[in-house]
Amino acid sequence: MEHVAAGDRLDSRGRALSRLGPRCLAVAAGLVLDRLLGEPSASVHPVAAFGRTMERIEQTLWADRRSNGAIYTAAGVALGAAAGSAAGSTAVAVWAAAAGRELRRVASHVGELIAAGNLATARAELPALVGRDPSGLDTSQIAAAVIESVAENSVDAVIAPAFWAVVAGAPGAAAYRAVNTMDAMVGRRNERYSNFGWAAARLDDVANYVPARIFAGLLSALHFERAHQLMVTVRRDAPAHPSPNAGVAE
């Protein structure tokens, strides 16, 4: 019986590995689609449709309690996973969940405005990247905000959707984007959302934990000559950041 059980475990692992190769190729194809085509237009973007749906669900469920927020978050994850399953294609799900091209476009545009000395327009464009008030930021502060945003959002927009697609295919990519979208919508520390948005914010932290550290590892590999310095900096500075993941990426 032990031999049979061991054989079953090996067969199960073999089947999982046999799915991993095609899934990785599908993830790569989805990232290529994002690179070539960018995001779908807002009128047909599934993430925009998800956001509108979750706004209606929030209107029904909102109460200043964590339990209501947990129900809201669970509903959003289920809806996202179902949408990914319905897509039937990991490549398409990754394309819809990723936003690398748009991140590069906005960051490059703000960088060009800074280089041209057009600080007023750079400040006006900055909210597309960061949530802080840009009105009092000078040139160096705007540049720092762009760099920090690109680092953090590279995890949200590229690494994490790809990671969860490798783990769980199209449902994984779509469920991740659902979590990240809900965090952006309700995961704020203010009077309305400090309790209701707690579950979405914590789940987003969990979902990004491994991808943020993969990003740090990839960055170290790309800058091999400075890899030790980069990892020392991450270990030293990341714990001081209020986010368990943003500090690793930034």
C-alpha positions as CSV (number, residue, x, y, z in Angstrom):
1,M,0.0,0.0,0.0
2,E,2.9,2.4,0.8
3,H,4.3,1.7,-2.7
4,V,1.0,2.5,-4.2
5,A,0.6,5.7,-2.3
6,A,4.2,6.8,-3.2
7,G,3.4,6.0,-6.8
8,D,0.2,8.1,-6.7
9,R,2.2,11.0,-5.2
10,L,4.8,10.8,-8.0
11,D,2.0,10.6,-10.6
12,S,0.4,13.7,-9.1
13,R,3.6,15.6,-9.2
14,G,4.3,14.5,-12.7
15,R,0.9,15.8,-13.9
16,A,1.5,19.1,-12.1
17,L,4.9,19.5,-13.8
18,S,3.4,18.6,-17.1
19,R,1.0,21.4,-16.8
20,L,3.6,23.9,-15.7
21,G,5.4,24.2,-19.0
22,P,2.4,25.1,-21.1
23,R,1.1,27.4,-18.4
24,C,4.4,29.3,-18.3
25,L,4.3,29.7,-22.1
26,A,0.7,31.0,-21.8
27,V,1.8,33.5,-19.1
28,A,4.6,34.7,-21.3
29,A,2.2,35.1,-24.2
30,G,-0.1,37.2,-22.0
31,L,2.7,39.5,-21.1
32,V,3.7,39.8,-24.7
33,L,0.1,40.8,-25.6
34,D,0.3,43.5,-22.8
35,R,3.6,44.7,-24.2
36,L,2.3,44.9,-27.8
37,L,-1.3,45.9,-27.3
38,G,-1.5,47.5,-23.9
39,E,-4.7,47.4,-21.9
40,P,-8.1,47.0,-23.5
41,S,-10.1,50.2,-23.7
42,A,-12.0,51.2,-20.6
43,S,-15.4,50.5,-22.2
44,V,-14.6,46.8,-22.6
45,H,-11.9,46.3,-20.0
46,P,-12.9,43.4,-17.7
47,V,-11.2,45.1,-14.7
48,A,-13.3,48.2,-15.2
49,A,-16.4,46.1,-15.4
50,F,-15.3,44.3,-12.2
51,G,-14.9,47.7,-10.5
52,R,-18.4,48.8,-11.4
53,T,-19.8,45.5,-10.1
54,M,-17.9,45.8,-6.8
55,E,-19.2,49.4,-6.4
56,R,-22.7,48.0,-6.5
57,I,-21.9,45.2,-4.1
58,E,-20.3,47.7,-1.7
59,Q,-23.5,49.8,-1.7
60,T,-25.4,46.7,-0.6
61,L,-22.9,45.3,1.9
62,W,-21.2,48.4,3.4
63,A,-21.2,48.7,7.1
64,D,-18.4,49.8,9.5
65,R,-17.5,46.2,10.3
66,R,-14.7,43.9,9.2
67,S,-17.1,41.0,8.8
68,N,-19.0,42.9,6.1
69,G,-15.7,43.7,4.4
70,A,-14.7,40.1,4.5
71,I,-17.9,39.1,2.8
72,Y,-17.4,41.8,0.1
73,T,-13.8,40.6,-0.4
74,A,-14.8,36.9,-0.6
75,A,-17.4,37.8,-3.2
76,G,-14.9,39.8,-5.3
77,V,-12.4,36.9,-5.2
78,A,-15.0,34.4,-6.3
79,L,-16.2,36.7,-9.0
80,G,-12.7,37.3,-10.3
81,A,-11.8,33.6,-10.3
82,A,-15.1,32.8,-12.1
83,A,-14.3,35.4,-14.7
84,G,-10.9,33.9,-15.2
85,S,-12.3,30.4,-15.6
86,A,-14.8,31.7,-18.1
87,A,-12.1,33.3,-20.1
88,G,-10.8,29.9,-20.9
89,S,-7.3,31.2,-21.7
90,T,-4.4,31.9,-19.3
91,A,-2.8,34.2,-21.9
92,V,-5.9,36.3,-22.2
93,A,-6.4,36.4,-18.5
94,V,-2.8,37.6,-18.0
95,W,-3.2,40.2,-20.7
96,A,-6.3,41.6,-18.9
97,A,-4.7,41.4,-15.5
98,A,-1.3,43.0,-16.4
99,A,-0.7,46.6,-17.0
100,G,3.0,46.9,-17.6
101,R,2.8,48.9,-20.9
102,E,0.5,51.5,-19.3
103,L,2.8,51.8,-16.3
104,R,5.8,52.4,-18.6
105,R,3.9,54.9,-20.7
106,V,2.7,57.1,-17.8
107,A,6.1,56.9,-16.0
108,S,8.0,57.9,-19.2
109,H,5.5,60.7,-19.9
110,V,6.0,62.2,-16.4
111,G,9.8,61.8,-16.8
112,E,9.7,63.7,-20.0
113,L,7.7,66.5,-18.4
114,I,10.2,66.7,-15.6
115,A,13.1,66.8,-18.1
116,A,11.4,69.7,-19.9
117,G,10.9,71.6,-16.7
118,N,7.1,71.4,-17.0
119,L,6.4,70.8,-13.3
120,A,2.8,71.9,-13.4
121,T,1.8,69.3,-15.9
122,A,4.0,66.7,-14.2
123,R,2.2,67.3,-11.0
124,A,-1.2,67.0,-12.8
125,E,-0.2,63.6,-14.3
126,L,1.4,62.2,-11.2
127,P,-1.9,61.0,-9.6
128,A,-2.1,58.3,-12.3
129,L,0.9,56.7,-10.6
130,V,0.7,57.6,-6.9
131,G,-2.0,58.4,-4.4
132,R,-0.3,61.3,-2.6
133,D,-1.1,65.0,-3.2
134,P,1.4,66.2,-5.7
135,S,0.7,69.9,-5.4
136,G,3.7,70.7,-3.1
137,L,6.2,68.4,-4.6
138,D,9.4,69.7,-6.2
139,T,11.3,68.2,-9.1
140,S,13.3,65.7,-7.0
141,Q,10.3,64.7,-5.1
142,I,8.2,64.1,-8.2
143,A,11.1,62.0,-9.7
144,A,11.4,60.0,-6.4
145,A,7.6,59.4,-6.5
146,V,7.8,58.1,-10.0
147,I,10.6,55.7,-9.2
148,E,8.9,54.4,-6.1
149,S,5.6,54.0,-8.0
150,V,7.3,52.1,-10.9
151,A,9.0,49.8,-8.4
152,E,5.8,49.0,-6.4
153,N,3.5,48.9,-9.4
154,S,5.9,46.6,-11.3
155,V,4.9,44.0,-8.7
156,D,1.1,44.8,-9.0
157,A,1.1,45.2,-12.8
158,V,3.5,42.4,-14.0
159,I,5.1,40.1,-11.5
160,A,2.1,39.2,-9.3
161,P,-0.4,38.5,-12.2
162,A,2.2,36.3,-13.8
163,F,3.0,34.5,-10.6
164,W,-0.6,33.8,-9.7
165,A,-1.2,32.7,-13.3
166,V,1.6,30.2,-13.0
167,V,0.2,28.9,-9.7
168,A,-3.5,28.7,-10.7
169,G,-3.9,29.6,-14.4
170,A,-6.5,32.0,-15.7
171,P,-8.5,31.9,-12.4
172,G,-5.4,32.8,-10.4
173,A,-4.5,35.8,-12.6
174,A,-8.1,37.1,-12.5
175,A,-8.5,36.5,-8.8
176,Y,-5.3,38.4,-8.1
177,R,-6.4,41.4,-10.2
178,A,-9.7,41.3,-8.3
179,V,-7.9,41.4,-4.9
180,N,-5.6,44.2,-6.1
181,T,-8.6,46.2,-7.5
182,M,-10.6,45.8,-4.3
183,D,-7.6,47.0,-2.3
184,A,-7.4,50.1,-4.5
185,M,-11.1,50.7,-4.0
186,V,-11.6,50.1,-0.3
187,G,-8.2,49.2,1.3
188,R,-7.7,52.7,2.7
189,R,-7.2,53.9,6.2
190,N,-9.9,56.4,6.5
191,E,-13.2,56.7,8.4
192,R,-15.3,54.8,5.8
193,Y,-12.9,52.0,5.0
194,S,-10.6,51.4,8.0
195,N,-12.8,48.4,9.0
196,F,-14.7,47.6,5.8
197,G,-11.6,47.6,3.7
198,W,-9.4,45.7,6.2
199,A,-9.9,42.2,4.6
200,A,-9.2,43.5,1.1
201,A,-6.0,45.3,2.2
202,R,-4.7,42.3,4.2
203,L,-5.5,39.9,1.4
204,D,-3.6,42.2,-1.0
205,D,-0.6,42.1,1.3
206,V,-0.7,38.3,1.3
207,A,-1.2,38.0,-2.5
208,N,1.8,40.3,-3.1
209,Y,4.2,38.9,-0.5
210,V,5.9,36.3,-2.7
211,P,5.8,38.4,-6.0
212,A,7.4,41.4,-4.2
213,R,10.3,39.2,-3.2
214,I,10.6,37.7,-6.6
215,F,10.9,41.2,-7.9
216,A,13.7,42.0,-5.5
217,G,15.5,38.8,-6.6
218,L,15.1,39.6,-10.3
219,L,16.4,43.1,-9.7
220,S,19.4,41.7,-7.9
221,A,20.0,39.2,-10.8
222,L,19.8,42.0,-13.4
223,H,22.3,44.1,-11.4
224,F,24.5,41.2,-10.3
225,E,27.5,43.3,-9.4
226,R,25.4,45.1,-6.9
227,A,23.2,42.2,-5.8
228,H,24.7,41.9,-2.3
229,Q,24.3,45.6,-1.7
230,L,20.7,45.5,-3.0
231,M,19.7,42.6,-0.7
232,V,21.4,44.2,2.3
233,T,19.4,47.4,1.6
234,V,16.1,45.4,1.3
235,R,16.7,43.6,4.6
236,R,17.7,46.8,6.4
237,D,15.0,49.2,5.0
238,A,12.0,47.1,4.1
239,P,10.9,46.5,7.7
240,A,10.6,50.2,8.3
241,H,8.0,50.7,5.5
242,P,4.3,50.6,6.5
243,S,3.6,48.1,3.8
244,P,5.1,44.6,4.1
245,N,5.7,44.5,0.3
246,A,6.1,48.0,-1.0
247,G,9.3,48.5,1.1
248,V,10.8,45.4,-0.5
249,A,10.2,46.7,-4.1
250,E,11.0,50.3,-3.5
